[in-house]
Amino acid sequence: AMTMMSKAKIAALAVTPMITGSTSFAASLTLIISILRSDVNLSTTYRRLMFCISVYDLIQSASQAFSSVPTPAGTYWLSSGNDITCAMQAVTTIFGFTGATFYSLSLQVYFLLVIKYDIDDAKIAKYVEPIFHIIPIAYSSASMIAMLATKNYNTVDELVICSIDSRPLNCYNDPDIDCISKGNPETMKQILAVSSLMTIFALNCIMMVMIWFAVYFQTKKSESYRYSWMVSTRVPGEGHTDQEHKDGNTTTIDRPLHATWKSRFWH
């Protein structure tokens, strides 16, 4: 029998993802609707990547928002499901998680190409964007198929939901228990979750540093050019701004670098 403390802990574990999952679901849905209702819709690589990230996050958030409800009846507080609903929750959780994680990497690569290497959207869309979509979709689909094929899904006490685990629980460690699932679920966890997440996190950090240095040096370079022009061309009494360059009959306006990038991301 569960103690009052364990019941309270299970209740807390069940309620928390309902709140966080519902909030994330609402945010993702809002972003999807705003993208689709916009005049530019899905016309740019950036908007298509944001749309795909939101879709995957929507799937994962919906799965998390149901919390312990899809788990087999009698397992936890609010458990009302069966083996089928448990499998559905496990699959959608992993599918949404891996897809959103890999799409975040695609988005970071896109930022790197735009900001550091100044590659225009047409070239990115033609030569690079297909890879941005193929890898997340292929990896998330393979994860889902692998979980269903090996039947490595079950209730996870630490999360009070259905996710990657053996059937019955811990059967791969006990020779007296026959496993319905195939292989070691811990290996699958390492491959699908821990390893991929750690690798993508490291890559994202590296690219963020590269982007930061690119912005820093380009900004310093832009400021030095602007200062040199101001010193050499400013005439006492004339009200030129540091944004305006005049050369004979030609007038050009310098826009800050971040304004140029922002115009490509947010139309």
Wavefront OBJ file of the C-alpha trace (Angstrom):
o trace
v 0.000 0.000 0.000
v 1.170 3.488 -0.827
v 1.890 5.876 2.000
v 0.314 9.324 2.126
v 3.657 10.808 1.123
v 3.950 8.559 -1.919
v 0.349 9.340 -2.900
v 1.043 13.048 -2.603
v 4.198 12.684 -4.680
v 2.380 10.739 -7.383
v -0.404 13.344 -7.416
v 2.180 16.117 -7.819
v 3.935 14.232 -10.602
v 0.596 13.747 -12.347
v -0.601 17.357 -12.035
v 2.649 19.106 -13.011
v 2.816 17.884 -16.646
v -0.871 18.725 -17.062
v -0.048 22.364 -16.339
v 3.239 22.580 -18.225
v 2.008 20.451 -21.126
v -1.182 22.476 -21.540
v 0.764 25.739 -21.450
v 3.260 24.499 -24.027
v 0.426 23.144 -26.191
v -1.355 26.518 -26.153
v 1.864 28.380 -27.002
v 2.699 26.043 -29.893
v -0.846 26.196 -31.240
v -0.812 30.004 -31.061
v 2.446 30.149 -33.015
v 1.161 27.717 -35.649
v -2.012 29.742 -36.147
v -0.123 33.051 -36.311
v 2.239 31.647 -38.962
v -0.563 30.221 -41.096
v -2.688 33.368 -40.835
v 0.190 35.671 -41.713
v 0.348 37.175 -45.198
v 3.733 35.564 -45.826
v 2.558 32.245 -44.374
v 5.214 29.543 -44.992
v 7.061 31.438 -47.701
v 10.478 31.521 -45.982
v 12.802 28.856 -44.650
v 12.760 30.406 -41.194
v 8.974 30.335 -40.948
v 8.812 26.756 -42.224
v 11.320 25.644 -39.594
v 9.440 27.438 -36.837
v 6.208 25.846 -38.045
v 7.701 22.340 -37.963
v 9.218 22.860 -34.510
v 5.818 24.030 -33.262
v 4.046 21.002 -34.740
v 6.421 18.548 -33.081
v 6.252 20.434 -29.806
v 2.458 20.452 -30.070
v 2.456 16.650 -30.346
v 4.779 16.195 -27.379
v 2.944 18.784 -25.280
v -0.415 17.141 -25.930
v 1.021 13.804 -24.839
v 2.457 15.331 -21.667
v -0.728 17.245 -20.887
v -2.659 13.969 -20.537
v -0.166 12.985 -17.825
v -1.121 9.706 -16.101
v -4.550 9.441 -17.747
v -3.426 7.180 -20.657
v -1.601 4.758 -18.341
v -3.388 1.443 -17.642
v -6.243 1.831 -15.162
v -5.207 1.351 -11.547
v -1.527 2.154 -12.100
v -1.406 5.731 -10.821
v -3.689 8.493 -9.697
v -6.076 9.363 -12.596
v -4.956 6.322 -14.624
v -7.808 5.467 -16.986
v -6.176 3.900 -20.040
v -5.030 0.543 -21.355
v -2.136 -0.931 -23.313
v -3.137 0.890 -26.507
v -3.372 4.347 -24.911
v -0.087 3.695 -23.099
v 1.609 2.888 -26.398
v 0.117 6.002 -27.997
v 1.433 8.238 -25.230
v 4.904 6.677 -25.330
v 5.125 6.967 -29.106
v 3.894 10.563 -29.327
v 6.181 11.631 -26.484
v 9.310 10.243 -28.145
v 8.197 11.272 -31.652
v 7.529 14.861 -30.591
v 10.629 15.120 -28.430
v 13.117 13.825 -30.997
v 11.523 15.778 -33.846
v 11.491 19.094 -31.973
v 15.056 18.523 -30.738
v 16.461 17.878 -34.205
v 14.492 20.754 -35.715
v 16.049 23.052 -33.113
v 19.414 21.986 -34.530
v 18.195 22.753 -38.043
v 17.111 26.208 -36.916
v 20.488 26.859 -35.320
v 22.291 25.837 -38.509
v 20.013 28.181 -40.446
v 20.929 31.088 -38.157
v 24.608 30.257 -38.617
v 24.316 30.252 -42.414
v 22.422 33.541 -42.454
v 24.338 35.500 -39.836
v 27.910 34.238 -40.144
v 28.081 33.250 -43.811
v 25.402 35.630 -45.191
v 23.838 32.993 -47.456
v 20.585 34.166 -49.016
v 17.302 32.377 -48.432
v 16.952 31.183 -52.026
v 20.168 29.155 -51.851
v 19.340 27.823 -48.386
v 15.867 26.775 -49.505
v 17.213 25.007 -52.595
v 20.329 23.303 -51.299
v 20.137 23.046 -47.513
v 16.525 23.175 -46.376
v 15.668 19.642 -47.582
v 18.294 18.341 -45.123
v 16.761 20.519 -42.389
v 13.561 18.486 -42.773
v 14.796 15.036 -43.769
v 16.932 14.421 -40.666
v 14.330 15.374 -37.989
v 11.486 13.586 -39.758
v 13.564 10.460 -40.430
v 14.979 10.289 -36.896
v 11.653 10.867 -35.131
v 9.884 8.359 -37.390
v 12.621 5.763 -36.857
v 12.390 6.293 -33.102
v 8.655 5.740 -33.161
v 8.906 2.620 -35.330
v 11.731 1.170 -33.218
v 9.743 1.606 -30.022
v 6.661 -0.079 -31.470
v 8.647 -2.884 -33.133
v 10.510 -3.783 -29.938
v 7.512 -3.065 -27.686
v 9.756 -1.117 -25.359
v 7.053 1.059 -23.862
v 5.582 0.919 -20.391
v 4.710 3.065 -17.418
v 7.630 5.019 -15.953
v 7.291 5.605 -12.225
v 9.668 8.568 -12.209
v 7.422 10.400 -14.687
v 4.003 8.807 -13.990
v 3.460 8.467 -17.752
v 4.100 5.879 -20.446
v 7.455 6.123 -22.168
v 10.480 3.953 -23.002
v 10.751 0.930 -20.706
v 10.624 -2.835 -20.750
v 7.513 -4.980 -20.538
v 7.187 -6.168 -17.789
v 9.222 -3.600 -15.905
v 12.866 -4.598 -15.288
v 12.382 -7.947 -16.991
v 15.726 -7.612 -18.783
v 17.444 -7.665 -15.373
v 15.546 -10.653 -14.032
v 16.070 -14.033 -15.759
v 12.952 -15.395 -14.058
v 10.687 -12.921 -15.874
v 9.901 -13.399 -19.554
v 10.145 -10.133 -21.482
v 7.458 -9.180 -23.955
v 9.681 -6.377 -25.191
v 12.859 -7.006 -27.155
v 16.336 -5.775 -26.302
v 17.411 -3.478 -23.509
v 15.273 -0.337 -23.153
v 18.163 1.451 -21.452
v 20.111 1.224 -24.705
v 17.178 2.716 -26.573
v 16.927 5.510 -24.015
v 20.583 6.299 -24.511
v 20.284 6.357 -28.294
v 16.942 8.127 -28.647
v 17.111 10.553 -25.773
v 20.326 11.058 -23.853
v 22.932 10.743 -26.638
v 20.980 12.693 -29.249
v 20.029 15.392 -26.764
v 23.586 15.794 -25.471
v 25.027 15.871 -28.987
v 22.515 18.431 -30.238
v 22.982 20.558 -27.127
v 26.749 20.588 -27.669
v 26.377 21.442 -31.362
v 23.897 24.211 -30.572
v 26.302 25.686 -28.019
v 29.173 25.634 -30.496
v 27.096 27.332 -33.183
v 25.790 29.920 -30.719
v 29.375 30.856 -29.892
v 30.209 31.086 -33.607
v 27.178 33.290 -34.208
v 28.036 35.516 -31.256
v 31.588 36.079 -32.508
v 30.288 36.722 -36.034
v 27.869 39.352 -34.749
v 30.505 40.896 -32.490
v 33.186 41.264 -35.161
v 30.781 42.426 -37.860
v 29.278 44.992 -35.518
v 32.713 46.294 -34.557
v 33.672 46.467 -38.236
v 30.476 48.320 -39.099
v 31.012 50.783 -36.260
v 34.614 51.469 -37.349
v 33.492 52.197 -40.918
v 30.745 54.487 -39.670
v 33.105 56.345 -37.336
v 35.712 56.797 -40.102
v 33.090 58.286 -42.406
v 31.794 60.629 -39.703
v 35.286 61.941 -38.976
v 36.165 62.455 -42.650
v 32.890 63.913 -43.939
v 31.158 65.781 -41.142
v 30.933 69.520 -41.861
v 30.362 71.864 -38.915
v 26.763 72.955 -38.823
v 25.455 70.183 -41.030
v 23.151 67.647 -39.425
v 24.241 64.376 -40.904
v 23.363 61.295 -38.900
v 25.618 58.331 -38.364
v 23.200 56.338 -40.538
v 23.625 58.534 -43.650
v 26.428 58.421 -46.231
v 26.734 61.032 -48.975
v 28.966 60.640 -51.995
v 28.432 63.202 -54.745
v 24.803 62.944 -55.801
v 24.312 59.575 -54.156
v 22.924 59.103 -50.692
v 22.894 55.714 -48.991
v 21.549 54.753 -45.621
v 23.345 52.154 -43.516
v 21.053 49.836 -41.606
v 22.326 48.095 -38.490
v 23.292 44.486 -39.174
v 20.759 43.135 -36.716
v 17.981 45.018 -38.543
v 18.888 43.247 -41.793
v 18.832 39.819 -40.131
v 15.617 40.622 -38.283
v 13.899 41.489 -41.557
v 14.749 38.003 -42.824
v 13.437 36.249 -39.721
v 10.334 38.288 -38.892
v 8.285 39.508 -41.838
l 1 2 3 4 5 6 7 8 9 10 11 12 13 14 15 16 17 18 19 20 21 22 23 24 25 26 27 28 29 30 31 32 33 34 35 36 37 38 39 40 41 42 43 44 45 46 47 48 49 50 51 52 53 54 55 56 57 58 59 60 61 62 63 64 65 66 67 68 69 70 71 72 73 74 75 76 77 78 79 80 81 82 83 84 85 86 87 88 89 90 91 92 93 94 95 96 97 98 99 100 101 102 103 104 105 106 107 108 109 110 111 112 113 114 115 116 117 118 119 120 121 122 123 124 125 126 127 128 129 130 131 132 133 134 135 136 137 138 139 140 141 142 143 144 145 146 147 148 149 150 151 152 153 154 155 156 157 158 159 160 161 162 163 164 165 166 167 168 169 170 171 172 173 174 175 176 177 178 179 180 181 182 183 184 185 186 187 188 189 190 191 192 193 194 195 196 197 198 199 200 201 202 203 204 205 206 207 208 209 210 211 212 213 214 215 216 217 218 219 220 221 222 223 224 225 226 227 228 229 230 231 232 233 234 235 236 237 238 239 240 241 242 243 244 245 246 247 248 249 250 251 252 253 254 255 256 257 258 259 260 261 262 263 264 265 266 267
